[in-house]
Amino acid sequence: MPRITVSKKLRFEVFKRDSFTCQYCGQKAPEVILQCDHIDPVAEGGTNDILNLITSCFDCNSGKGARSLSDQAVLNKQMDQLAELQARREQIEMLIEWRTALEKIKEDTTEKVAEHWSAAVEGRASLTKTGKDKVRKLVKEYGLDLVLRAIPEAIETYGRRSGDEHLLTMESIDHAFSKLGGVCRVLRDSEEKPWLRRAFYVRGILRARLSYVDERLVMHLLEECAKRDVDFDSLDRLAKSTSSWSAYRDVLEQFIESHPVEE
């Protein structure tokens, strides 16, 4: 019977299945040259079906001729293939189970943060699906602990109360939530720049008291003051008493000019 050439692609699949190891003697590539051998010889009607192909080194294949593997060897090979397929299936199932568990943890975490937010705003509001999606992203970016720390900070900074019952206004609650990511970022950055929170506090005083504040410039000037070990308590008092942004700016610029940073 004429021999049908085994394609390169098929040889590669057989080699991968058999871990690039001769199934007769156990030698591996690249120490030996591997070939595809037929379990049922071509001379006896064997085909190029992948189940009839086995990895053999050149020496084993050359010496075997038209000799068949024993029935037990064929059975063992097929049982090994079935065991490998079963192991792969079980690993895939375990991987899916693991991923599902991780997603469940993320969902549970998001729900807990949502409950924490609702409690922090005194039950005045609950997070929508969009809000929970935002929380999920914030937890992923900043971590759960930092997000939980940022919630009271955001409410304290941006929350406003009104009425006889002195309740948080819905508008300020929405505003505080919109600033939650920024508060997370400030808390994270404050670990590297301890002065940053004090600077934001000073800027908040100015913003609340004055009709105009160059917010970017004031942060730059406060950073320069921090480099010069300024007493931020004095900057707080000045912010509470200054009559205008320009007057406050002039004081900071004079301080910076008169206190050069030591190289």
N, C-alpha and C positions, 0 to 999 in steps of 0.2 A: 504494500500500500504506500503511495507516495507521501512523503513527509510534508506537513503544512507548517510553514515557518511561524514560530511564536513571535508576536510583535513585541517591540521594545516596551510599549506601555504595559502589556500583559506580563512580561517578564518582571517589570518593576513591581507590579502588584503582588506577584508571587513572592518575590524577594522580601518585600515589606511584611507580608503575612508571616513568612518564616524567619523574620528578624535577621535577614542576610546571613543565615547559617545553613550549612550543608546538613540536610536531615539524615544523612547516612553516617557521617563521621563526626559531625559537630564543629568542624572548622568554620571560621567566619571570614567574611571579606574585611579588609583587603588582603589578608594573608594568603587567601586562595582565590582563584578565579571561579565565580559561580555561574552555573547554567541552569536552565529549566529542564527538568527530566520528567518523563511521562510515567505515571504510576502504572497504568495499563499501557504497555508499549504500543507504539504506532503500528508496528508489524502485526499486532493482534487486534487492531481496530481501535486503539486508544485515540482520544480526541484532544484538542487543545482547550477543552473546558478547564477553567481554573481549578476545579476540584480534582482534575486528573493530572495536575502539574505540581511538581515539588522541587524545592531548591536542592541542587546537588553541586558539589565541587567538580572541577574538570576531571580529576583522577577517579573519583567514584563513578561519575557518569561514563567515563571511557571504559571502565572495567566491567560495568554492569551489563552491557549489551542489551539483549531483549529480555533480560530477567526481570520479573515483576517483584514488587514489594509483596510481602506476605499479606494475607487478608487482615491479620491482626495489626500490622503496621498501618494499613489503610484506615482501619477502624480507629486506632489510636490517634491518627492524624485528624480525622474528622471529629473525634471527641474533644481533642485539644482546641479545634476551631470553634466548636460549640461552646466550650467553657470560656474561651476568650470573648466571644460575642455576648455571653451571659454576664460576664464581669463588666464589660463595657456598658451594657444596658443598666446594670445595677448602679454603676458609677454615675451615669447620666441621671438616673432617678434621684440619687443622693444629692447631686449638684442642684437639681431643680428644687428639691426639698430645702436645701440650704439657702438658695436664693429666695424662696418663698418666705422662709423664716426671717431673713434679713429685711425683706419688704414689710413684713408684719411688725418688726421692731421699729422701723421707720414710721409706720402709720401710728403705732402706739405712742411713740415719742411726740409726734406732731399733735396728737389728741391731748397729751398731757400738757404741752406748751400752750395749746389753745385754752385749756381749762385754767392754766396759770394766768394767762392774759385776762380772761373773763373775771377771775377773782381780783386781779390787780386793778381793774377798772370798776370794781365794786358791783359787778353783775350788770353793768349798764349796757354791755355789748358782747356779742359772741362773734367769733371769726367765721366768715363765709368760706366756701371752698377755695376761692381765690386767695383769701387770707391765709388759709392753711397751706396752700401751695407755696406762698412766700415764706412762711415759717419753715417749711421743709428745706427750702433752699438756704435759708439763713443758718439752720442747724448744720447743714452739710458744709457750708463755707466757714463758719466761725466756731462750731461746736455747741453742744447743748448748754454747758455751764455758762458760757459767755452770753448766749441768747437770754437765758433766765436772768442773768444779772442786768442785762440791758433793758428789760421790760420796766422795772420800777424807775430806772433812770429816765427812760423816754417819757413816762407818765409825769414824773416830777418836773421834767424840763418843759414839756409842751402841754401838759394838761391844764385846763382852766375850769374854774368852778363858778357857778352862778345860782341865783335864786335863794330863797329862804333856807332851803335844805342844803345849800352849798354843795350841790352835786356836780360831778364832772360833766361838762357839756359834750354832746355827741360829736360836735365839730372838732373839739380839741382831742377827743379820743381817736378819731380818724386821723387827725394830724400827727398825733404821737405814734400811731402805728406806721404811718408813712415814713416816719423818721427812724424807725427801729433799726434798719440796716445801717444807717449813719451812726447811731449810738453804738452799735456793735463794733463798727470800725474804729470809733474813738476809743472805746475801752481796750480794744486790741492794741492800738497804737500807743495808748497811754502807758502800757507796760514797758515800752521802749523809751517813751518821752513822758516822764512823770508830771511835767509842767503843763501838759496839753489840756488836761481836764480843768485846771485852774484858768487857763487861757480861754477856754470855751465859756466858763462861768463869767469871766469879765466881759467877754463879747456879748453874752446874754444880757448882762446888766445894761450895757450901752444900747443894745438893740431895743430894750424895753423902755428906756428913758428918753432916747434922742430920736429926732425925726429922720436923721440920716447917719449911717455908719458905713465906712468902706470896710466891709467884713474881711476881704482878702488882705488888705493892707494892715488892719489891726492884728490879724493873726501873725503876719510876718513880723510886725514890731514887737509883739509879745514874745515871739520866739527869740528875737534878738535880745530882749530884756532877760529872758531865761538864761541865755548863754552868759549873761553878766551877773547871774545870781541875784536877780532883783527880788525884793520881798513882795510876793504877790498880794499880801494883805494890804499893802499900801496902794497897789494898783486897783484892788477892789474898792477901797475907800474913795480913791480918786474917781473911779467910774461912777460911783453913787452921788458924787457932788459936782462933777464937771458940767458946764453949761452948754457945751457943744462938742461935736466930733473933732473939729479943728483944734480946739483947746486941748483935748485929751491927746490928740496926735502930736501936738507940739511938745507936750511934756515928755512923751515917750521918746521922741526923736532927740530931744536935748539930753535925756538920760543916756541914750545909746551913744551919742557923740562924745559925751564927757567920760564914758567908761569903755574905752577900747578893749576888745578881747585880747587876752594875752596869748601869744603864739607859743 
